[in-house]
Amino acid sequence: MTKKLLLLLLLCLLTGTGYAQRKLQMADVYSNGMVLPRNTPFSLRGKGRPRQPVFYELAGLRDTTICNARGEWSAPVKPLPAGGPYELLVTQGRDSLRFKEVWIGEVWLCSGQSNMELTLAEAEHTAAELAAADTMHRVHFYHMRSAWPVYKQVWTAEQCDSVDRGLFILPAQWEECNAERAKAFSAIGYHFARLLADSLKCHVGIILNAVGGSTTEGWIDTTQLARRVPEIMRGNWRQNDSIMAWARQRADYNLSAMGTAPHSHPYEPGYLYRHAISTLDRYPVRGVLWYQGESNAELPHMHERLFTLLVDSWRREWQAPRMPFIFAQLSSLSTRPSWPAFRNSQRQLAQRMPAIWMTVTSDLGDSLDVHPRRKRQVAERMAAQALHHVYHLEHVPADGPRPLLLTQMPGKPTAMLRFAGGTTLQSADGAPLRGFEVKGRDGQWHTPDTVIVQGNMLYLPCSTVRRISAVRYGWQPYTDANLVDAHGLPCSTFEVALGSATMRKPGVKARTTVPPLRRATPARQPSMPHLTR
């Protein structure tokens, strides 16, 4: 028997006894330079020899846990204050893992498609932002890059084989921010981390795994998809009308050189969940930033189910039933007729789901480019929502005007639209408010005669409509609608029906009645106030 054959038999024997699975290990995201969450309990996780103890040391804490029968272990860690750098030491028998330059701070996951993936080098104000990035020592990146962009290209056999084997997401490691790394990192992720680090005075880690063009269903566990949205899992996904045609056509083109042989694709239901979410092995994060929807926008009712399931699926994965999600509403683009209804659907999702907040971006769009460049402003709004809603800094303004209740002035063709809270309404650019339409009972939409502001009320007289049934705002694929609050935060585009009220989030205490509107007589009809920027 040759030495080569003996070595092969030995390797087979070791593999058959589970030796590889018994070695102490943790997910790749645990590496030198990592950031772990402050002021909250979390768990370290990994694998090792079944039913054997595992010890860890971190920031003065020492504790032990036991591997279960499958060789999995989870070690709870008590809340730690912000600080570092520390060493994390994990041992089991003679095996040990030592991680250096470990920081305790804040950790967020940034995911979605190309607008989250868009780099700082591609965004607006590149030179100034890159100059500042070298000073952002509290910002840390974990960049899970795609092996190649999912452009309109025909993949080689080697590329197809790589995707089939789950190698589309490249290995990553934690890195401290500098100009060179920031240039190739998500502009939204960088700016969000920069703002949190400055406001919270701690280190901030961003895990980025966005994939250009990816579908919502690609990020969801297939077991959950089969149970709750079974249409997505029926038959060949590339011929499934429940999946947006653009994504299926792109996959067909990428795989066109492979004939009829079945191959995986990043847009396939469940693919990115398997290879970009579950591989994180519940690495402790504070919350999620999500910018996606372009690849689901033509099927808004299907997306409502999928997005709800995505949030539930990830919260189930992390065992965190109220893990915060902050997502970007789709922006403005003149060639996307389905986007007004999709943006409205996103707005309604944010209203009814707990611990979900939507960032309005319709005023930051580009009429000709699906990738608008003003990403710093998007990140600033997301950071404001995190600081206000997640970190409870109530002095930070976070949400723009939100329509609450539409009624008609008795006996007059005037729509009265009340906005939530004590919002002061005004124009973003000093011009009269624009973008509003009033719908009559005949089903036709009409431009109001004027738009009158009184505190958190809008009055929309429309002499061409006798009986009002609905009002909509910014209802175009690309809109220059200009309603903001006193802080300059924009109002989402919307459509609301007569008598409809905004749904409140589960678990959020709210007044059970809406204060009655003061009836306006002709003599007391409010005039259009001077609107300032």
C-alpha positions, 0 to 999 in steps of 0.5 A: 500500500502506497504512502499516498493511499495510507494518507487518504485512508487516514483522512477519511477515518478522521473525517468519518469520526467527526474530527474536523467538527470537534476542533474548537472553532467560531464563525469567521466574523469573530476575528481580530479587531472585532466590535462587540455590543456594549451595555447589553447581554450577548452570547459568544457562539461556536463549535467544539468537542461534544459535551466538553467544557469551553472557557472564555475570558473577555474584559475581565470576565471569565466564564464557562459553558458546555458543548451540546451533543452536536458540538455546539456551544453558546456562552452568555456574556454579561453587559459590558461598558464601551471600551477596549482594546481587549483580548478575547480568549476561548479555550477547550482542552488544548485548543484555543482561539485568541482574538486581539484588538477587540472593542466593546461598542455598537454593531449594526448589520447593513444589508440589501442591494446596490444602493446599500452596496454603493461605495463612498468613492461613488457617492457625492462629495467623495474628496471631502469624505475620504479626507475625513475617513482617515480620522475615523478610528472608532469606525470598523468594517466587516465587508462581506464582498461579492466574488463579482458584481451581478452585472449583465454578463455571461458567467463562466463555468468556473463562476457558476461552480463557485456559486453552486458551492456557496462561494459567492460571498468572499471571506472577510475580516474586521478592519479599522476605518481609513480612507482606502478602506472607506472608499470601497465600503458602503457610503451609507454604512460608513456615514451611519457608523461615523455619526453614531461613533460621534454621538455615542462616543464609542467604537462602531462596527458595521457588517456589510453584506449587500448584493446588487440586484438581490431580491427580498426572497433571496435573504429569507430562510427557505423553510420559512418561505415554504411555510408562509409564502409557498408560491415563491418555492413552487417549481423552477424559481426562474419561471415563477411569476411570483418573483419579479421578472427582472431578477429572473431574466438577469439570472437567465442571462448570467447562467446562459452559457450553462444550457439547461443544467440547474445552477444556483444564483444569488437571486434564488430564494434563500441563497443569500440567507444561507451564505450571508446571514446564517454564516454570521452564526448570530453574531451579536448586532444592535440592529439592521439597516436595510436598503432593498426593494428595487428588485421586488417593486413590481409586486408590492403585495408579494413584497409586503408578505416577503418583507414581513417574513424577512424581518421575522426570519432574521429576528428568529435567527438572532433570537431577538423578537424586537431587533430594530430594523431601519429601512430606506424607502425607494427613492425617485426615478422617472422610469419606474411607474410601479414605485409610487404604489410600492413606496406607499406599501413600504410606508404602511409596512413601517406603520404597522410593524413593531421596532421598524422605522422607514427613512424617506429618500424620495427627495434625494432621487435622480430622475435618470439613475437608479443609484442616486449619489446623495447617500450621506443624507440617507445615512444621516436620516437613518442615524437620526432614527437610530439615535432617537428610537433605539438609543432614546435620544429624544432631542434628536429629530427623526421622523418627518410628517406622517398623515394621520386622518383625512376628512372633508370640510362640511359643505365645502369641497375642501379636504382636511388632512391632519398629520400626527403629533405636533408636526409643524408643516412647511415647504422644503424650498420656500415655494408653495407646497406641491405634489398634492392631488384630490380624488373625487367619488368619480375616481378622477384625480384633480389638482387642488386650487391651493394648499393651506397650512395651519400647524399640523393641518393641511387644507386642500380646497378643490373646486372641481370635486364635490365629494372627496374620497382620497388624497395623494402626495408625490404620486409620480415615479420621480417627484419634486414634492416638497412637504417637510417638518420644521426640522427639514425632514421630508414627508413620505409620498402617500395615498390616504382614503377619506376617514382612514387613520394611520395604523399604530404600531403594536405595543405603542401606546397611542390616543384612542381618539383623534381630537375633533377638527375645528370647523372653519367658516368662510370668515375664519378660513385660514390664509396661506401662511408664508412658508420658509425653507 
